[in-house]
């Protein structure tokens, strides 16, 4: 299986996980990062580098936790057409070659924004 990036990443997108991933399997949406479940080799480098503990090994996810929905959501990010796209991304073969996708799944889009006035770190 793979590691999964949960809700704590939404509107944070620190990218240290992207820098530490040895196989380039972490893709950039608009508000969240997504690990490709078929490209991930389960090394855990991303989880160790995430400053907000947003990354969990899928086998450690409690099925009742909110982050468990992000596992299915990561699969949807790659294997279902995203809003405004006619075809799914499937296996793009590395995030660097594809570049930022700039679109999120419906699950992430529905999460209220954490940026702007009153958001953590907004001063």
Beta strands, then each sheet from edge to edge (+ up, - down):
strand 1: 3-5
strand 2: 26-28
strand 3: 33-35
strand 4: 55-57
sheet 1: 1+ 4-
sheet 2: 2+ 3-
end
